[in-house]
């Protein structure tokens, strides 16, 4: 894993955490709206793209991240409405938890654990 990859993981989690703090503690205003839009429209999709590591350019990656993020956000909102637990605080916290979980799944330790699990399931030796 390169230094750039680790830096993007730290940046992604840091920005998502900062967005949650801004959303939950500030009064409505432009900064809160910008933080909410970033968390809803970019963060989950960026984490998914980091995990699947598609060989695409920056602009295509941004567009794909927005599409994935919107899908995740809509599914989360529908699920919370369906179980009658809708609240902005809960939705933001679940989005942050998703981002952190996806980033943790992309770390090398998780990759090695998955390789060991696959090797054990198929009866092969792990590399």
DSSP file (Angstrom, degrees, kcal/mol; ACC not computed):
  #  RESIDUE AA STRUCTURE BP1 BP2  ACC     N-H-->O    O-->H-N    N-H-->O    O-->H-N    TCO  KAPPA ALPHA  PHI   PSI    X-CA   Y-CA   Z-CA
    1    1 A X              0   0    0      0, 0.0     2,-0.1     0, 0.0   106,-0.0   0.000 360.0 360.0 360.0 129.5    0.0    0.0    0.0
    2    2 A X     >  -     0   0    0      1,-0.1     4,-2.0     4,-0.0     5,-0.2  -0.314 360.0-112.3 -81.3 164.7    1.5    3.3   -1.0
    3    3 A X  H  > S+     0   0    0      1,-0.2     4,-2.4     2,-0.2     5,-0.1   0.860 118.1  57.3 -62.4 -35.8    1.8    6.4    1.1
    4    4 A X  H  > S+     0   0    0      2,-0.2     4,-2.2     1,-0.2    -1,-0.2   0.892 105.4  50.1 -63.5 -40.4   -0.8    8.1   -1.2
    5    5 A X  H  > S+     0   0    0      2,-0.2     4,-2.0     1,-0.2    -2,-0.2   0.924 111.4  47.6 -65.4 -44.5   -3.3    5.4   -0.5
    6    6 A X  H  X S+     0   0    0     -4,-2.0     4,-2.4     1,-0.2    -2,-0.2   0.899 111.1  52.6 -63.0 -39.4   -2.9    5.7    3.2
    7    7 A X  H  X S+     0   0    0     -4,-2.4     4,-2.7     1,-0.2    -1,-0.2   0.896 108.0  50.1 -63.7 -40.0   -3.2    9.4    3.0
    8    8 A X  H  X S+     0   0    0     -4,-2.2     4,-2.6     2,-0.2    -1,-0.2   0.875 109.9  51.3 -68.0 -34.8   -6.5    9.2    1.0
    9    9 A X  H  X S+     0   0    0     -4,-2.0     4,-2.4     2,-0.2     5,-0.3   0.941 112.9  44.9 -63.5 -46.0   -7.9    6.8    3.7
   10   10 A X  H  X S+     0   0    0     -4,-2.4     4,-2.6     1,-0.2    -2,-0.2   0.913 114.5  49.2 -64.3 -42.3   -6.9    9.2    6.4
   11   11 A X  H  X S+     0   0    0     -4,-2.7     4,-2.8     2,-0.2     5,-0.3   0.919 111.2  49.5 -62.1 -45.0   -8.3   12.2    4.5
   12   12 A X  H  X S+     0   0    0     -4,-2.6     4,-2.2     2,-0.2    -2,-0.2   0.939 115.5  41.5 -62.3 -49.0  -11.6   10.4    3.7
   13   13 A X  H  X S+     0   0    0     -4,-2.4     4,-2.6     2,-0.2     5,-0.2   0.907 115.7  51.3 -67.2 -40.7  -12.2    9.3    7.3
   14   14 A X  H  X S+     0   0    0     -4,-2.6     4,-2.6    -5,-0.3    -2,-0.2   0.923 112.1  45.2 -62.3 -45.1  -11.1   12.7    8.6
   15   15 A X  H  X S+     0   0    0     -4,-2.8     4,-2.4     2,-0.2    -1,-0.2   0.888 113.3  50.5 -66.7 -38.3  -13.4   14.7    6.3
   16   16 A X  H  X S+     0   0    0     -4,-2.2     4,-2.1    -5,-0.3    -2,-0.2   0.920 112.9  46.0 -65.3 -42.6  -16.3   12.4    7.1
   17   17 A X  H  X S+     0   0    0     -4,-2.6     4,-2.3     2,-0.2    -2,-0.2   0.920 112.8  49.6 -65.7 -43.5  -15.8   12.8   10.8
   18   18 A X  H  X S+     0   0    0     -4,-2.6     4,-2.5    -5,-0.2    -2,-0.2   0.888 109.5  52.9 -62.1 -38.3  -15.4   16.5   10.5
   19   19 A X  H  X S+     0   0    0     -4,-2.4     4,-2.8     2,-0.2    -1,-0.2   0.913 108.4  49.6 -63.4 -42.3  -18.6   16.7    8.4
   20   20 A X  H  X S+     0   0    0     -4,-2.1     4,-2.6     2,-0.2     5,-0.2   0.926 110.7  49.7 -63.6 -42.6  -20.5   14.8   11.1
   21   21 A X  H  X S+     0   0    0     -4,-2.3     4,-1.7     1,-0.2     5,-0.3   0.926 113.5  46.3 -60.9 -44.6  -19.2   17.1   13.8
   22   22 A X  H  X S+     0   0    0     -4,-2.5     4,-2.0     1,-0.2    -2,-0.2   0.918 114.0  48.2 -64.0 -43.4  -20.2   20.2   11.8
   23   23 A X  H  < S+     0   0    0     -4,-2.8    -2,-0.2     1,-0.2    -1,-0.2   0.894 117.1  41.1 -65.4 -40.0  -23.7   18.7   10.9
   24   24 A X  H  < S+     0   0    0     -4,-2.6    -1,-0.2    -5,-0.2    -2,-0.2   0.700 123.9  33.8 -84.4 -19.8  -24.5   17.7   14.5
   25   25 A X  H  < S+     0   0    0     -4,-1.7     2,-0.2    -5,-0.2    -2,-0.2   0.695 100.1  77.8-111.4 -20.9  -23.1   20.8   16.3
   26   26 A X  S  < S-     0   0    0     -4,-2.0     2,-0.1    -5,-0.3     3,-0.1  -0.548  76.8-112.7 -94.3 156.3  -23.7   23.8   14.1
   27   27 A X        -     0   0    0     -2,-0.2     5,-0.3     1,-0.1    -1,-0.1  -0.448  57.0 -74.6 -72.8 156.8  -26.8   25.8   13.4
   28   28 A X  S    S+     0   0    0     -2,-0.1     2,-0.3     4,-0.1    -1,-0.1  -0.281  81.8 117.0 -55.6 136.5  -28.2   25.6    9.9
   29   29 A X  S  > S-     0   0    0     -3,-0.1     4,-2.2     1,-0.1     5,-0.2  -0.964  77.5 -68.1 179.4-177.0  -26.1   27.6    7.5
   30   30 A X  H  > S+     0   0    0     -2,-0.3     4,-2.4     1,-0.2     5,-0.2   0.861 125.7  51.0 -64.3 -37.5  -23.8   27.4    4.4
   31   31 A X  H  > S+     0   0    0      2,-0.2     4,-2.4     1,-0.2    -1,-0.2   0.916 111.9  47.1 -66.8 -42.4  -21.0   25.5    6.2
   32   32 A X  H  > S+     0   0    0     -5,-0.3     4,-2.4     2,-0.2    -2,-0.2   0.902 112.7  49.8 -64.9 -40.4  -23.4   22.9    7.6
   33   33 A X  H  X S+     0   0    0     -4,-2.2     4,-2.5     2,-0.2    -2,-0.2   0.903 111.1  49.0 -65.1 -41.2  -25.0   22.5    4.2
   34   34 A X  H  X S+     0   0    0     -4,-2.4     4,-2.3     2,-0.2    -2,-0.2   0.911 112.2  48.4 -65.1 -42.0  -21.7   22.0    2.4
   35   35 A X  H  X S+     0   0    0     -4,-2.4     4,-2.4     2,-0.2    -2,-0.2   0.906 112.6  48.5 -64.2 -41.4  -20.6   19.4    5.0
   36   36 A X  H  X S+     0   0    0     -4,-2.4     4,-2.5     2,-0.2     5,-0.3   0.911 111.3  49.7 -65.6 -42.3  -23.9   17.6    4.6
   37   37 A X  H  X S+     0   0    0     -4,-2.5     4,-3.1     2,-0.2     5,-0.3   0.902 111.3  49.0 -64.7 -39.8  -23.7   17.6    0.8
   38   38 A X  H  X>S+     0   0    0     -4,-2.3     4,-2.0     1,-0.2     5,-1.8   0.934 114.1  45.7 -64.1 -44.5  -20.1   16.3    0.9
   39   39 A X  I  <>S+     0   0    0     -4,-2.4     5,-0.7     3,-0.2    -2,-0.2   0.874 121.1  38.2 -67.2 -36.5  -21.0   13.5    3.3
   40   40 A X  I  <5S+     0   0    0     -4,-2.5    33,-0.3    -5,-0.2    -2,-0.2   0.887 125.7  34.2 -80.9 -40.1  -24.1   12.5    1.4
   41   41 A X  I  <5S+     0   0    0     -4,-3.1    28,-0.3    -5,-0.3    29,-0.3   0.665 131.2  13.3 -95.4 -17.6  -22.9   13.0   -2.2
   42   42 A X  I  X5S+     0   0    0     -4,-2.0     4,-2.6    -5,-0.3     5,-0.2   0.747 105.0  68.8-125.9 -47.3  -19.2   12.0   -2.1
   43   43 A X  I  ><S+     0   0    0     -5,-1.8     4,-2.2     1,-0.2     5,-0.2   0.876 102.4  42.6 -56.6 -52.5  -17.9   10.1    1.0
   44   44 A X  H  ><S+     0   0    0     -5,-0.7     4,-2.1     1,-0.2    -1,-0.2   0.914 117.8  46.9 -63.7 -39.7  -19.7    6.7    0.7
   45   45 A X  H  > S+     0   0    0     20,-0.3     4,-2.6     2,-0.2    -1,-0.2   0.881 110.5  52.2 -67.6 -38.0  -19.0    6.5   -3.0
   46   46 A X  H  X S+     0   0    0     -4,-2.6     4,-2.3     2,-0.2    -1,-0.2   0.908 109.8  50.0 -63.2 -41.8  -15.4    7.5   -2.6
   47   47 A X  H  X S+     0   0    0     -4,-2.2     4,-1.7    -5,-0.2    -2,-0.2   0.897 111.4  48.4 -64.6 -40.1  -15.0    4.7    0.0
   48   48 A X  H  X S+     0   0    0     -4,-2.1     4,-2.5     2,-0.2     5,-0.3   0.922 111.2  50.0 -65.3 -43.6  -16.6    2.1   -2.3
   49   49 A X  H  X>S+     0   0    0     -4,-2.6     4,-1.8     1,-0.2     5,-0.6   0.877 108.9  52.1 -63.6 -37.3  -14.4    3.2   -5.2
   50   50 A X  H  <5S+     0   0    0     -4,-2.3    -1,-0.2     1,-0.2    -2,-0.2   0.879 111.6  48.8 -63.2 -36.6  -11.3    2.9   -3.0
   51   51 A X  H  <5S+     0   0    0     -4,-1.7    -2,-0.2     1,-0.2    -1,-0.2   0.919 117.3  37.2 -71.5 -44.6  -12.3   -0.6   -2.0
   52   52 A X  H  <5S-     0   0    0     -4,-2.5    -1,-0.2    -5,-0.1    -2,-0.2   0.662  94.1-148.8 -86.3 -14.7  -13.0   -1.9   -5.5
   53   53 A X  T  <5 -     0   0    0     -4,-1.8     2,-0.2    -5,-0.3    -3,-0.1   0.909  17.1-167.7  52.2  57.4  -10.1    0.0   -7.0
   54   54 A X      < -     0   0    0     -5,-0.6     2,-1.8     1,-0.1    -1,-0.2  -0.536  26.0-122.8 -73.9 140.0  -11.5    0.6  -10.5
   55   55 A X        +     0   0    0     -2,-0.2     2,-0.3     6,-0.0    -1,-0.1  -0.535  65.2 129.5 -83.8  76.1   -8.9    1.8  -13.1
   56   56 A X        -     0   0    0     -2,-1.8    -3,-0.0     1,-0.1    -2,-0.0  -0.858  57.4-100.8-127.2 162.2  -10.8    5.0  -14.0
   57   57 A X     >  -     0   0    0     -2,-0.3     4,-2.3     1,-0.1     5,-0.2  -0.103  39.1 -97.5 -75.5 176.8   -9.8    8.7  -14.3
   58   58 A X  H  > S+     0   0    0      2,-0.2     4,-2.4     1,-0.2     5,-0.2   0.924 120.4  43.9 -64.1 -48.6  -10.4   11.4  -11.8
   59   59 A X  H  > S+     0   0    0      2,-0.2     4,-2.3     1,-0.2    -1,-0.2   0.915 116.7  46.1 -67.0 -43.4  -13.5   12.9  -13.4
   60   60 A X  H  > S+     0   0    0      1,-0.2     4,-2.5     2,-0.2    -1,-0.2   0.878 112.6  52.3 -65.5 -36.7  -15.1    9.5  -14.1
   61   61 A X  H  X S+     0   0    0     -4,-2.3     4,-2.7     2,-0.2    -2,-0.2   0.905 109.2  48.9 -64.7 -41.7  -14.2    8.5  -10.6
   62   62 A X  H  X S+     0   0    0     -4,-2.4     4,-2.3     2,-0.2    -2,-0.2   0.923 112.6  47.6 -64.1 -44.0  -15.9   11.5   -9.1
   63   63 A X  H  X S+     0   0    0     -4,-2.3     4,-2.1     2,-0.2    -2,-0.2   0.908 113.9  47.4 -63.6 -41.3  -19.0   11.0  -11.2
   64   64 A X  H  X S+     0   0    0     -4,-2.5     4,-2.7     2,-0.2     5,-0.2   0.903 110.3  52.7 -66.3 -40.8  -19.1    7.3  -10.2
   65   65 A X  H  X S+     0   0    0     -4,-2.7     4,-2.6     1,-0.2   -20,-0.3   0.897 109.2  49.4 -62.1 -40.7  -18.6    8.2   -6.5
   66   66 A X  H  X S+     0   0    0     -4,-2.3     4,-2.6     2,-0.2     5,-0.2   0.922 111.7  48.7 -65.1 -43.3  -21.5   10.6   -6.6
   67   67 A X  H  X S+     0   0    0     -4,-2.1     4,-2.0     2,-0.2    -2,-0.2   0.922 114.1  45.0 -62.3 -44.4  -23.8    8.0   -8.2
   68   68 A X  H  X S+     0   0    0     -4,-2.7     4,-2.5     2,-0.2    -2,-0.2   0.913 113.7  50.8 -65.3 -42.0  -22.8    5.4   -5.7
   69   69 A X  H  X S+     0   0    0     -4,-2.6     4,-2.9   -28,-0.3     5,-0.2   0.912 109.2  49.8 -63.3 -43.8  -23.2    7.8   -2.8
   70   70 A X  H  X S+     0   0    0     -4,-2.6     4,-2.5   -29,-0.3    -1,-0.2   0.915 111.4  49.8 -62.2 -42.1  -26.6    9.0   -3.9
   71   71 A X  H  X S+     0   0    0     -4,-2.0     4,-2.4    -5,-0.2    -2,-0.2   0.936 113.0  45.8 -61.5 -46.7  -27.8    5.3   -4.2
   72   72 A X  H  X S+     0   0    0     -4,-2.5     4,-2.5     1,-0.2    -2,-0.2   0.918 113.5  49.7 -62.4 -44.2  -26.4    4.5   -0.7
   73   73 A X  H  X S+     0   0    0     -4,-2.9     4,-2.6   -33,-0.3    -1,-0.2   0.896 111.6  47.8 -64.4 -40.9  -28.0    7.6    0.8
   74   74 A X  H  X S+     0   0    0     -4,-2.5     4,-2.7     2,-0.2     5,-0.2   0.926 112.5  48.8 -66.3 -44.2  -31.4    6.9   -0.8
   75   75 A X  H  X S+     0   0    0     -4,-2.4     4,-2.3    -5,-0.2    -2,-0.2   0.900 112.7  48.8 -62.6 -39.9  -31.4    3.3    0.4
   76   76 A X  H  X S+     0   0    0     -4,-2.5     4,-2.6     2,-0.2     5,-0.2   0.935 111.8  48.3 -64.4 -46.4  -30.4    4.4    3.9
   77   77 A X  H  X S+     0   0    0     -4,-2.6     4,-2.4     1,-0.2    -2,-0.2   0.915 112.9  48.4 -61.1 -43.4  -33.2    7.1    4.0
   78   78 A X  H  X S+     0   0    0     -4,-2.7     4,-2.5     2,-0.2    -1,-0.2   0.902 111.6  49.7 -64.0 -40.6  -35.7    4.6    2.8
   79   79 A X  H  X S+     0   0    0     -4,-2.3     4,-2.0    -5,-0.2    -2,-0.2   0.923 112.1  47.5 -64.4 -43.7  -34.6    2.0    5.3
   80   80 A X  H  <>S+     0   0    0     -4,-2.6     5,-2.8     1,-0.2     6,-0.5   0.887 114.1  47.2 -66.3 -37.9  -34.8    4.5    8.2
   81   81 A X  H ><5S+     0   0    0     -4,-2.4     3,-1.0    -5,-0.2    -2,-0.2   0.899 109.6  54.4 -67.4 -39.5  -38.2    5.7    7.1
   82   82 A X  H 3<5S+     0   0    0     -4,-2.5    -2,-0.2     1,-0.3    -1,-0.2   0.894 113.1  40.8 -62.6 -41.2  -39.5    2.1    6.7
   83   83 A X  T 3<5S-     0   0    0     -4,-2.0    -1,-0.3    -5,-0.2    -2,-0.2   0.359 113.2-120.5 -90.1   7.0  -38.5    1.1   10.2
   84   84 A X  T < 5S+     0   0    0     -3,-1.0    -3,-0.2    -4,-0.2    -2,-0.1   0.858  81.1 116.3  58.4  42.0  -39.8    4.5   11.5
   85   85 A X      < +     0   0    0     -5,-2.8    -4,-0.2    -6,-0.2     2,-0.2   0.018  35.5 153.6-121.0  24.9  -36.5    5.6   12.9
   86   86 A X        +     0   0    0     -6,-0.5     2,-0.3    -5,-0.1     3,-0.1  -0.364   7.5 139.7 -66.3 127.7  -35.8    8.6   10.7
   87   87 A X     >  -     0   0    0     -2,-0.2     4,-2.3     1,-0.1     5,-0.2  -0.926  53.7-129.2-158.1 147.5  -33.6   11.3   12.2
   88   88 A X  H  > S+     0   0    0     -2,-0.3     4,-2.7     1,-0.2     5,-0.2   0.911 109.9  54.2 -62.9 -41.9  -30.8   13.3   10.6
   89   89 A X  H  > S+     0   0    0      1,-0.2     4,-2.2     2,-0.2    -1,-0.2   0.918 110.5  45.2 -60.2 -45.1  -28.4   12.5   13.4
   90   90 A X  H  > S+     0   0    0      2,-0.2     4,-2.5     1,-0.2    -1,-0.2   0.909 112.9  50.5 -65.8 -42.3  -28.9    8.7   12.9
   91   91 A X  H  X S+     0   0    0     -4,-2.3     4,-2.3     2,-0.2    -2,-0.2   0.919 112.2  46.7 -62.9 -43.7  -28.6    9.0    9.2
   92   92 A X  H  X S+     0   0    0     -4,-2.7     4,-2.3     2,-0.2    -1,-0.2   0.905 113.1  49.5 -65.2 -41.4  -25.3   10.9    9.4
   93   93 A X  H  X S+     0   0    0     -4,-2.2     4,-2.4    -5,-0.2    -2,-0.2   0.898 110.8  49.2 -66.2 -40.2  -23.9    8.5   12.0
   94   94 A X  H  X S+     0   0    0     -4,-2.5     4,-2.3     2,-0.2    -1,-0.2   0.906 110.6  50.9 -66.0 -40.6  -24.8    5.5    9.9
   95   95 A X  H  X S+     0   0    0     -4,-2.3     4,-2.3     2,-0.2    -2,-0.2   0.920 111.1  48.3 -61.8 -43.0  -23.2    7.1    6.8
   96   96 A X  H  X S+     0   0    0     -4,-2.3     4,-2.6     1,-0.2     5,-0.2   0.916 110.7  50.9 -63.1 -42.3  -20.0    7.8    8.8
   97   97 A X  H  X S+     0   0    0     -4,-2.4     4,-2.4     1,-0.2    -1,-0.2   0.887 109.6  51.3 -62.5 -38.4  -20.0    4.2   10.1
   98   98 A X  H  X S+     0   0    0     -4,-2.3     4,-2.6     2,-0.2    -2,-0.2   0.928 110.6  48.3 -62.8 -45.3  -20.3    3.0    6.5
   99   99 A X  H  X S+     0   0    0     -4,-2.3     4,-2.4     2,-0.2    -2,-0.2   0.938 113.3  46.5 -61.8 -47.8  -17.4    5.1    5.4
  100  100 A X  H  X S+     0   0    0     -4,-2.6     4,-2.6     1,-0.2    -1,-0.2   0.910 113.0  50.2 -62.9 -42.1  -15.2    4.0    8.2
  101  101 A X  H  X S+     0   0    0     -4,-2.4     4,-2.1    -5,-0.2    -1,-0.2   0.913 111.5  47.9 -62.7 -43.2  -16.1    0.3    7.7
  102  102 A X  H  X S+     0   0    0     -4,-2.6     4,-0.9     2,-0.2    -1,-0.2   0.885 112.2  49.2 -65.8 -38.8  -15.4    0.5    4.0
  103  103 A X  H >< S+     0   0    0     -4,-2.4     3,-0.7    -5,-0.2     4,-0.4   0.920 111.1  49.6 -66.2 -42.9  -12.0    2.2    4.6
  104  104 A X  H >< S+     0   0    0     -4,-2.6     3,-1.0     1,-0.2     6,-0.4   0.869 107.3  55.2 -62.8 -35.8  -11.1   -0.5    7.2
  105  105 A X  H 3< S+     0   0    0     -4,-2.1    -1,-0.2     1,-0.2    -2,-0.2   0.742 104.5  55.4 -68.1 -22.0  -12.1   -3.2    4.7
  106  106 A X  T << S+     0   0    0     -4,-0.9    -1,-0.2    -3,-0.7    -2,-0.2   0.516  83.7 107.4 -89.0  -5.8   -9.6   -1.7    2.2
  107  107 A X  S X> S-     0   0    0     -3,-1.0     4,-1.7    -4,-0.4     3,-0.6  -0.374  82.7-114.4 -71.6 153.6   -6.6   -1.8    4.5
  108  108 A X  H 3> S+     0   0    0      1,-0.2     4,-2.5     2,-0.2     5,-0.2   0.825 113.9  60.4 -59.2 -33.4   -3.9   -4.5    3.8
  109  109 A X  H 3> S+     0   0    0      1,-0.2     4,-2.0     2,-0.2    -1,-0.2   0.914 106.1  47.0 -61.3 -42.2   -4.7   -6.4    7.0
  110  110 A X  H <> S+     0   0    0     -3,-0.6     4,-2.3    -6,-0.4    -1,-0.2   0.890 110.2  53.4 -67.1 -38.7   -8.3   -7.0    5.9
  111  111 A X  H  X S+     0   0    0     -4,-1.7     4,-2.1     1,-0.2    -2,-0.2   0.909 109.7  47.2 -62.3 -42.4   -7.0   -8.1    2.4
  112  112 A X  H  X S+     0   0    0     -4,-2.5     4,-2.4     2,-0.2    -1,-0.2   0.888 110.6  52.7 -66.3 -38.1   -4.7  -10.6    3.9
  113  113 A X  H  X S+     0   0    0     -4,-2.0     4,-2.3    -5,-0.2    -2,-0.2   0.898 109.4  49.1 -64.2 -39.8   -7.5  -11.9    6.2
  114  114 A X  H  X S+     0   0    0     -4,-2.3     4,-2.7     2,-0.2    -2,-0.2   0.906 110.1  51.3 -66.2 -41.0   -9.8  -12.3    3.2
  115  115 A X  H  X S+     0   0    0     -4,-2.1     4,-2.4     2,-0.2    -2,-0.2   0.911 111.3  47.7 -62.2 -42.1   -7.1  -14.2    1.3
  116  116 A X  H  X S+     0   0    0     -4,-2.4     4,-2.4     2,-0.2    -2,-0.2   0.906 112.1  49.9 -64.0 -41.2   -6.5  -16.6    4.3
  117  117 A X  H  X S+     0   0    0     -4,-2.3     4,-2.2     2,-0.2    -2,-0.2   0.920 112.0  47.3 -64.1 -44.2  -10.3  -17.1    4.6
  118  118 A X  H  X S+     0   0    0     -4,-2.7     4,-2.0     2,-0.2     6,-0.3   0.914 112.1  50.5 -62.6 -42.6  -10.6  -17.9    0.8
  119  119 A X  H  X>S+     0   0    0     -4,-2.4     5,-1.6     1,-0.2     4,-1.2   0.894 111.6  47.5 -63.4 -40.3   -7.6  -20.3    1.0
  120  120 A X  H  <5S+     0   0    0     -4,-2.4    -1,-0.2     1,-0.2    -2,-0.2   0.873 111.7  50.9 -68.9 -35.7   -9.1  -22.1    4.0
  121  121 A X  H  <5S+     0   0    0     -4,-2.2    -2,-0.2     1,-0.2    -1,-0.2   0.842 118.5  36.5 -70.8 -33.2  -12.5  -22.3    2.3
  122  122 A X  H  <5S-     0   0    0     -4,-2.0    -1,-0.2    -5,-0.2    -2,-0.2   0.527 109.5-117.9 -97.7  -6.5  -11.1  -23.8   -0.9
  123  123 A X  T  <5S+     0   0    0     -4,-1.2    -3,-0.2     1,-0.3     2,-0.2   0.674  71.0 128.8  80.0  17.4   -8.4  -25.9    0.8
  124  124 A X      < -     0   0    0     -5,-1.6     2,-0.3    -6,-0.3    -1,-0.3  -0.524  65.1 -98.3 -98.0 169.1   -5.5  -24.0   -0.9
  125  125 A X        -     0   0    0     -2,-0.2     2,-0.2    -3,-0.1    -1,-0.1  -0.700  37.4-118.7 -86.1 139.1   -2.4  -22.5    0.7
  126  126 A X              0   0    0     -2,-0.3   -10,-0.1     1,-0.1    -1,-0.0  -0.543 360.0 360.0 -74.6 142.2   -2.5  -18.8    1.3
  127  127 A X              0   0    0     -2,-0.2    -1,-0.1   -15,-0.0   -15,-0.0   0.425 360.0 360.0 -95.2 360.0    0.1  -16.7   -0.5
